Amino acid sequence: MIKVFIVEDHAVVTEGIRVLLQNEKDILIAGSCSTASACLEYFNAHKADIVLMDISLPDMSGIELCRVIKTNHRETMVLALSAFSQGIYMTSMLVNGASGYLLKNVTREELIDGIKTVSKGGIYFSFEAGKIYKSTLEKESQQPVLTRREKEIIKLVAGGFTNTQISQQLFISVDTVDTHRKNLYTKVNVKNTAQLIRYAIDNGMIL
């Protein structure tokens, strides 16, 4: 029997999942909650094989909750169920220990297949999520490699810091900052600061 615990702050979604799984003889809904704190409290006294988890929760990001669960309960698998279809969220969940990602338009068959696959130690994406994640990986493989210094500068630029302020923060000259910025424009093929910030956001450098 696969014990599934649901973390979802919309009651109608939780109820929908229960209905979809109610006739599955080898899947048991062990419980549900609407907050990360309630989830962690549950795991202080109980166990579940899989946590079916939303990312958008009222008290903590599902990404952070996933990290905490995998740190404290390594045997428990996390399967994301989210309306967020951007690849950066999928990557963040996997990096923090999730074993799969389902979008909320998932079919009943995909939901069941995902639960069973993850329970056996596999990785599972719903069809649409899989297409998006594959596209994200292909895009990332084509991205230019930025140095540590360039990443520092791009984050400071996005934070609204001027060249002078950046030079003070990083203990380098203003001319060096300016050179790095120009190199960044060329590397990522943008023409101005606004486009550079947009690039950083689109590529998960800034959330």
N, C-alpha and C positions, 0 to 999 in steps of 0.2 A: 504493500500500500504506500503510495507517494503522498506524504503530508505537505499540503500547500498552505502557506500563510499569506494573506493579501494585505498589502499596505497601499491604500487608495483613499483619498479624501473626498471622493464623490460617491455617495451611497448608491446611486443608480448604477454606477460602473461595477461596484462590488457585487451588487445584487445580480447584475447581468452575468458576471463571471460565475457566480454560484449556479445560476440557471444553466449555463453552458456546460458546466462540469458535473451537474447533479446525477447524471446517469452513468458516469464513468466509474466502473467498479473498482478500478485500481488507483483512483485519485480521491483523496479525502481533503476537504477544506478544514484545516486545523483551527482556523480562526481568522479574524480580520481586524484592522484598525485604521484610523484615518490620520495618525501622526507618527513621526519618527520616534518620539519619546515613548509612545504606547507600544511601538514595535520592540524597542529595546527592553522595555519592562517585561513584555511577554517572554522574551528570550532569556530573561534572568531565571525563569522557573520552568520554561517549556522548550520543546524542540520542534523543528519542522525541517523537512527535506529541502523545500524550495520556498523562497520568498518571492512572490510576484509583486513587483514594486513599481509604483509611479515615481517619476523624478521630481515632479512639482508637488511638494508637501508644505504645509503651513509653518512648520517649525524648523525644518532642516532639509537641505537638498537631498534628493534620493541618491545622488552621487556620493555625498558624504556618508549617508546612512549605509550605503553598500560597502564602503570602505570599513566602517566600524563593524558591521556584521561579519565581514570576511576576516577581520583581524581577530575578533573574539570567538567566532564560530566557523572555523574553516571548513567544517564538513557540510555546512548549509550552502546551497547554491542560490544565487540571485538571478532572477530573470526580470529584466526591465519591461514594463508595459507603459508606454507613454504616447502622448500626442505630439511630442517634440520629434520632428523628422530630420533635424539637421545632423549631419555626420559627426560633428564635434561632440554631441551628447552621447552618441553611440560609442565613440572612442573613449570618452571619459568614463563611462560605465564599465567598459571592458578593462581599462587600465586599473580601475579600483576594485576589480574582482568579479564583475558580473559574467555570467556564462551565456548571455543572450539578450536579444532586444526585440520586442514586439511593439508594433504600432497599434494604436487603439482601434484601428479599422480591421484588426486581425480577424480571420475566420475562426470558427469553432475548431475546425480540423487543425489549423496552424497552432492554436492555443494548446490543444491537447498534444500535438506532436512536439511542440516546444518544451512543454513540461516533461514529457517522457524522455526526450533527448537529453535535456539538461540533467535530469535525475540520474542518468547513466554516465555523466561526466562529459557529455558533448557540449558543443557550442551551437546555438540555434538563433537564426534571424528569421522573422516573418518575411514573406516574399518581397514586399515593398521595402522594408527596412534593409534587407540584404542588398537590393539594387542600389539604394542610396549609400550604404556603407562601402560597397565595392567601388562606386564612383568616387567616394571620398578618398579611398586608398590610392586609386589611380591618379587623382589630382595631387595628392601628397607626394607621390613618387616623382612627379614632374616639377615639384617646387624647388627653387634654388636653396642651397644650404647656407644658412645664416650663421655667422660666428656668434659666440657668446656676447661679445661687445655690441654687435649689431642688434641682437635681441634685446639687450638692456636699453639701447637707445630707442628702438622702436616703441618699447613700452613707456618710456619717459615722454616721448613725443606724443603718444596717445593720451598721456596724463596731462598734457597741456604745458609742459615745460619748454622754455625757450632754449636756444643753443647755449646761452650763457649759464642758465640754471643747470642744464645737463652737464656742462663742463665742470661746474662746481660739485655736482653730485658724484661724478665719476673720476674727478681729479685729473682731467685731461684738458687740453687747450680748446678754445672755441673753434679754432681752425680745424682741429682734429674731429670735433663733433660735426662740423660742416662737411668735411670730407666723407665721414661715415654716412651722413644723410644722403649725400649725392650718390654714393656707392649703392645705398639701399634703393634709391629711385631707379637706378639702372638695373640692379639685380632682380627686383620684383616687377619691373616694367610699369612704374607709375610716374606721374608728372608733378605731383604736389603732395603736401602734407595730408590733406583730406583723403586722397586716394591711398596713401600709405597706411593711414589709420583703418580705412575700409579693408585693405588687404589683411592687416593684422587681425581684425575681427573675423573676417571670412575664413581665415585659416587657423582659428582657435588660439591665437596668441594672446587675445584679450577676450574675456567673457563678459 
